[in-house]
Amino acid sequence: MVRRCTQRLLMLALFLFPAAALAQTAAAPPDAQAQIAALQQAVRNAQSAGDNAWMLVSAALVLLMTGPGLALFYGGLVRKKNILGTMMQSFAMMSLVSILWAFVGYSLAFGHGNRVIGGFEHVFLRGVSLAPNPNYAATIPEQTYMIYQLMFAIITPALISGAFAERMKFSAMAIFLSLWSIFVYCPMAHMVWGVGGLLNATTGHVPSLDFAGGTVVHITSGVSALVTALYLGKRIGYPHTAMPPHSMVLSFIGACLLWVGWFGFNAGSALAASSLATSAFVNTHFATAAAALGWTIFEWFHNGKPTALGAISGAVAGLVAITPASGFVQPMSALLIGLLAGFFCSLMVFKVKSFFGYDDSLDAFGVHGAGGTLGAVLTGIFATCAINPAFGNDPSGHPLPTGAIDGHWGQILNQLAGIAIAWGISIVGTLILLFVVDRIVGLRVSPEHEVAGLDLSQHGEEGYDLNA
C-alpha cells in the first residue's frame, strides 16, 4: 500500500512539474526572461556555428575532389604526353566556373524562376548575404550554401573531360564546358534542388529523390561525355594502338582523394552537422568499399587478374551510385547498391563499350553516366522514411513512405522521369553546344598536335623533363 501511494505521488509530481515550471517562467521578472531569451539565442548560435563549420569543411572537401583528386585520377590515366593538358582541364574549371557562378550561375540554379530555370535575382551575387536563406538551409549563411554548391558546379563539367581526353583543343574545352555549366548544369540543378523546381522532392510536380547529385552531377556529365566522345570521334590509333595509363600511382592517389572528398560531397548535402550527415557518411563509405570489391571480382573472372585500375574504378563507381541515395537508405542497402554498381559499371566498360566501339577515353560514361542512372533507380527502391521522411508526415503525424521498400512503388516512376529529363537535357544541350563551338573555334586538335600531345601543342610545356 505504501509503495502504491508513493508511485501515485511521484506521478502527480511529474505531471504538475512542467506546468509549474511554465507558470514560473511566464511570471519571471523581466531580467530572468531576458536571461532565458539570451540562453535560447546562445543555443541557436552554437548550432549555427557547428553547422557552418561542417559545411565550410565539406565545401573544401568537394573542391579537393576536383583538384587534386580528379586532376590526378584523370592525369595518371592518359599517356604522359597529355598529363598537363588533362590536369589543366580540371584546373580551368576551378577558375572559369567560379567566375560564372558568381556572375549568373548561382542565380540561375537557385534563384526564384520557373519550373526549369531560376531567375536573375542573384546576378553578381546580389542579395546573397551572410544571413541564412530558409528556403535552402536555415542554420548557415547563404554565402556558405552558395560556395558549397559552387564546388558541385565545378566538378561536374570537369568530369566530362574524361571522355574527350587527349584530343580536344584547350580553347574549345574552355568555351564548351563554360557554356555547358550555364545551359545544362544550372537548369538541372534548379529542377532538382531549386525552389519550385520541376523535380524538387518537396515542391516539384515530379518529386525525384537526389540527395547529392546522381542526376544533377553524374547523369548529366556522364551522358554529355558519351555524346562528346561520339561527336569528336576516336583518338588516332584507337582501338588498335595500346594506350595504357602512364602512371597508375598518380591515378591511385587521385582515387583515394576522391574517396575522402566524397564525404563532403554526400554527407555535406545534409546541410547541417546532423544525424542525417552521419547516415550519408556511413552509406558513402560502405557503398564504395562494396563497389571496389564488385568490380575487382568481375575483372578477376574476366581478365584472370585483379588490377589496381579496376579496384579504383570500382570505388569511383560506388561513390557515383550511392550519391543520390546516400541520405535516404540504410547501411545494408548502401552495401548492396555499391556491389551492384561495381558489377554493372565494369560490365559497361568491358562489354558494352567494346561492343559499340566508342572511344570514351577514361570511361566517364561507363562510370558516371551508367553508375548515376543505376543509383537513381535504386534510390527509388531502397529509400526509406526511417532515414529521411522526405515527403513529410500524414495527418496523424506518421512519416509518409519514401521509396518502394516503404511501399511507395510509384517513386520508381518519379525516379525514371528524373532520369529521362537528365538524359534528354544532356543529349540535346551538349549536341547544340558542341555544334556551336565547333563552328566558332573548332573542337579537335590537328592530327599533328594529337600525335605530339596536348602538353606541347596546347601549352608549350611537358609534364616530365627526363633530361633534367
Residue pairs with C-beta under 8 A, 6 or more apart in sequence:
25 32
25 33
25 36
28 36
47 139
48 132
48 139
48 140
50 273
51 137
51 139
51 140
51 271
51 272
51 273
51 274
52 139
52 140
52 141
52 144
53 273
54 268
54 272
54 273
54 277
55 137
55 140
55 144
55 145
55 148
55 268
55 271
55 272
56 144
56 147
57 264
57 268
58 148
58 263
58 264
58 265
58 267
58 268
59 144
59 147
59 148
59 150
59 151
59 264
59 268
60 264
61 260
61 261
61 262
61 263
61 264
61 265
61 268
62 148
62 151
62 152
62 155
62 261
62 264
62 265
62 268
63 94
63 151
63 154
63 261
64 257
64 260
64 261
64 264
65 151
65 155
65 257
65 258
65 261
65 262
65 264
65 265
66 90
66 93
66 94
66 151
66 154
66 155
66 158
67 90
67 91
67 94
68 253
68 254
68 257
69 254
69 255
69 257
69 258
69 261
70 90
70 155
70 158
70 159
70 254
70 258
71 86
71 87
71 90
71 91
71 254
72 87
72 250
72 251
72 253
72 254
72 257
73 250
73 251
73 254
73 255
73 257
73 258
73 312
73 316
74 86
74 87
74 89
74 90
74 161
74 162
74 165
74 251
74 254
74 362
75 83
75 84
75 86
75 87
75 247
75 250
75 251
75 254
76 83
76 245
76 246
76 247
76 248
76 249
76 250
76 251
76 252
76 253
76 254
77 162
77 165
77 245
77 251
77 309
77 361
77 362
78 86
78 165
78 166
78 245
78 246
78 361
78 362
79 166
79 243
79 246
79 453
80 246
80 247
80 463
80 464
81 452
81 453
81 454
81 455
81 456
81 462
82 165
82 166
82 453
82 454
82 455
83 246
83 247
83 250
83 455
83 463
83 464
84 454
84 455
84 459
84 461
84 462
84 463
85 166
85 170
85 453
85 454
85 455
85 458
85 459
86 161
86 165
86 166
86 454
88 170
88 458
88 459
89 158
89 161
89 170
89 173
89 177
90 158
90 161
92 170
92 173
92 174
92 177
93 154
93 155
93 157
93 158
93 177
94 154
96 174
96 177
96 178
97 105
97 150
97 153
97 154
97 157
97 177
97 178
97 181
98 150
98 154
100 178
100 181
100 182
101 146
101 150
101 153
102 124
102 125
103 123
103 124
104 120
104 123
104 124
104 182
105 150
105 153
105 181
105 182
105 185
105 186
106 122
106 125
106 128
106 146
106 149
106 150
107 118
107 119
107 120
107 121
107 122
107 123
108 117
108 118
108 119
108 120
108 182
108 186
108 187
108 190
109 118
109 149
109 153
109 185
109 186
109 189
109 190
109 193
109 194
110 118
110 122
110 136
110 146
110 149
110 189
110 190
110 193
110 194
110 195
111 118
111 119
111 120
111 121
111 122
111 194
112 118
112 119
112 121
112 195
112 196
113 119
113 190
113 194
113 196
114 196
115 191
115 196
115 197
115 198
115 204
115 205
116 187
116 190
116 191
116 197
116 198
117 186
117 187
117 190
118 186
118 190
118 194
121 127
122 128
125 143
125 146
128 142
128 143
128 146
129 141
129 142
129 143
130 141
130 142
130 143
131 141
131 142
132 138
132 139
132 140
132 141
132 142
133 142
133 145
135 195
136 142
136 145
136 195
136 271
137 144
137 145
137 271
137 272
139 272
140 271
140 272
145 271
148 268
149 189
151 264
152 189
152 213
152 216
152 217
152 265
153 181
153 185
153 186
153 189
155 217
156 181
156 185
156 213
156 216
156 217
156 220
156 221
157 177
157 178
157 180
157 181
157 185
157 221
158 177
159 217
159 218
159 221
159 222
159 225
159 364
159 368
160 177
160 180
160 221
160 224
160 225
160 228
160 364
161 168
161 173
161 177
161 364
162 225
162 360
162 361
162 362
162 363
162 364
163 225
163 226
163 228
163 229
163 360
163 361
163 362
163 364
163 365
164 173
164 225
164 228
164 229
164 232
164 361
165 361
165 362
166 235
166 361
166 450
166 453
166 454
167 232
167 235
167 361
167 444
167 445
167 450
168 176
168 232
168 443
168 444
168 445
169 441
169 442
169 443
169 444
169 445
169 458
170 454
170 458
170 459
171 441
172 437
172 438
172 441
172 442
172 443
172 444
175 437
175 440
175 441
176 433
176 434
176 437
176 443
179 433
179 436
179 437
180 224
180 429
180 430
180 433
183 429
183 433
184 220
184 224
184 425
184 426
184 429
184 430
184 433
185 216
185 220
187 425
188 215
188 216
188 220
188 421
188 422
188 425
189 216
190 197
191 197
191 198
191 199
191 200
191 204
191 421
192 199
192 200
192 208
192 210
192 215
192 216
192 418
193 200
193 210
193 216
194 200
195 203
196 203
196 204
197 203
197 204
198 204
198 205
198 206
198 421
199 206
199 207
199 208
199 210
199 215
199 417
199 418
199 421
200 207
201 207
201 208
201 209
201 210
201 390
201 391
202 390
202 391
202 392
206 414
206 417
206 418
207 390
207 391
207 411
207 414
208 215
208 376
208 414
208 415
208 417
208 418
209 324
209 325
209 328
209 379
209 380
209 383
209 390
209 402
209 403
209 411
209 414
209 415
210 216
210 324
210 376
210 379
210 418
211 266
211 269
211 280
211 323
211 324
211 325
211 326
211 327
211 328
211 379
211 388
212 265
212 266
212 268
212 269
212 280
212 323
212 324
212 326
212 327
213 265
213 269
213 323
213 324
214 320
214 321
214 323
214 324
214 325
214 372
214 375
214 376
214 379
215 324
215 372
215 376
215 418
215 419
215 421
215 422
216 422
217 323
217 368
217 372
218 320
218 323
218 368
218 369
218 371
218 372
218 375
219 368
219 369
219 372
219 373
219 376
219 419
219 422
219 423
219 426
220 422
220 425
220 426
221 364
221 368
221 369
222 364
222 365
222 367
222 368
222 369
222 370
222 371
222 372
222 373
223 365
223 369
223 422
223 423
223 426
223 427
223 430
224 426
224 427
224 429
224 430
225 360
225 364
225 365
225 368
225 369
226 358
226 360
226 364
226 365
226 369
227 426
227 427
227 430
227 431
227 434
228 430
228 434
229 358
229 359
229 360
229 361
229 364
229 365
230 358
231 431
231 434
231 443
232 443
232 444
233 359
233 444
234 358
234 359
235 243
235 359
235 361
235 450
236 447
236 450
236 451
237 243
238 359
239 357
239 359
245 251
245 309
248 308
248 309
251 309
251 312
252 308
252 312
255 312
255 313
255 315
255 316
256 312
258 315
258 316
258 319
259 288
259 315
259 319
262 284
262 288
262 319
262 323
263 281
263 284
263 285
265 284
265 319
265 323
266 280
266 281
266 283
266 284
266 322
266 323
266 326
266 327
267 277
267 278
267 280
267 281
267 284
267 326
268 277
269 280
269 326
269 327
270 276
270 277
270 280
270 327
276 327
276 387
276 388
279 326
279 327
279 387
279 388
280 326
280 327
282 331
282 334
283 322
283 325
283 326
283 327
283 329
283 330
283 331
283 333
283 334
284 319
284 322
284 326
284 334
286 331
286 334
286 335
286 338
287 318
287 319
287 321
287 322
287 326
287 334
287 335
287 337
287 338
287 341
288 315
288 318
288 319
288 322
288 338
289 315
289 318
289 335
289 338
290 318
290 334
290 335
290 336
290 337
290 338
290 339
290 342
291 314
291 315
291 317
291 318
291 319
291 321
291 338
291 339
291 341
291 342
291 345
292 311
292 312
292 314
292 315
292 318
292 342
293 314
293 339
293 342
294 314
294 318
294 338
294 339
294 340
294 341
294 342
294 343
294 346
295 310
295 311
295 313
295 314
295 315
295 317
295 342
295 343
295 345
295 346
296 306
296 310
296 311
296 314
296 342
297 342
297 343
298 310
298 342
298 343
298 346
298 347
298 350
299 305
299 306
299 307
299 310
299 346
299 350
300 306
302 346
302 350
310 346
313 345
313 346
313 349
313 363
313 367
314 341
314 342
314 345
314 346
316 367
317 341
317 342
317 344
317 345
317 346
317 367
317 371
318 337
318 338
318 341
318 342
318 371
320 341
320 345
320 367
320 368
320 371
320 372
320 375
321 337
321 338
321 340
321 341
321 345
321 371
321 372
321 374
321 375
321 378
322 334
322 337
322 338
322 341
322 375
323 372
323 375
324 372
324 375
324 376
324 379
325 333
325 334
325 337
325 375
325 378
325 379
325 382
325 383
326 334
327 387
327 388
328 379
328 382
328 383
328 384
328 387
328 388
328 390
328 402
328 403
329 337
329 379
329 382
329 383
329 384
329 387
330 382
330 384
330 386
330 387
333 382
333 384
333 405
336 382
337 375
337 378
337 382
340 374
340 378
341 371
341 374
341 375
344 370
344 371
344 374
345 366
345 367
345 370
345 371
345 374
348 363
348 365
348 366
348 367
348 370
349 363
349 366
349 367
352 366
353 360
353 363
353 366
360 366
373 419
373 423
376 415
376 418
376 419
377 412
377 415
377 416
377 419
379 403
379 415
380 403
380 404
380 411
380 412
380 414
380 415
380 416
381 403
381 404
381 405
381 412
382 403
382 404
382 405
383 390
383 402
383 403
383 405
383 406
383 411
384 402
384 403
384 405
384 406
385 391
385 399
385 400
385 401
385 402
385 406
386 399
388 402
389 399
389 400
389 402
390 402
391 399
391 400
391 401
391 402
392 399
392 400
393 399
393 400
394 400
400 408
401 407
401 408
402 408
402 411
403 411
403 412
404 411
404 412
434 443
437 443
444 450
445 454
445 457
445 458
448 457
449 457
449 458
450 457
455 461
455 462
455 463
456 462
